[in-house]
């Protein structure tokens, strides 16, 4: 089994920054992809950014140039540095891991952006 535990959410003013972390534990194999998704109130969950264990990244157009995803493979941890936050970035952010055809989700962390 795999467990994902997020941290780092909170309240920030527009234009501010937050850094999310997600630590994976359990049976973690090579060849995995980790990602951050978000779900704004009343909307569907959407991909924010993803990163393979080889370091290949992908970003949603709405966050390009403002958010940076990174990971520490030795710690099985993925990070999301969020800069220049906007009110529309407010959502519950979920950590995600895909490996060996299976998908795992964290419990989510709330990000609130005040205007």
Buried (B, 14 or more C-beta within 10 A) or exposed (E): EBEBBBEBBEEBEBEBEBBBBBBBEEEBEEEBBBBBBBBBEEEEBEBBBBBBBEEEEBBBEEBEEBBBBBBEBEEBBBBBBBBEBBEEBBBBBBBBBBBEEEEBBBEBBEBBBEE
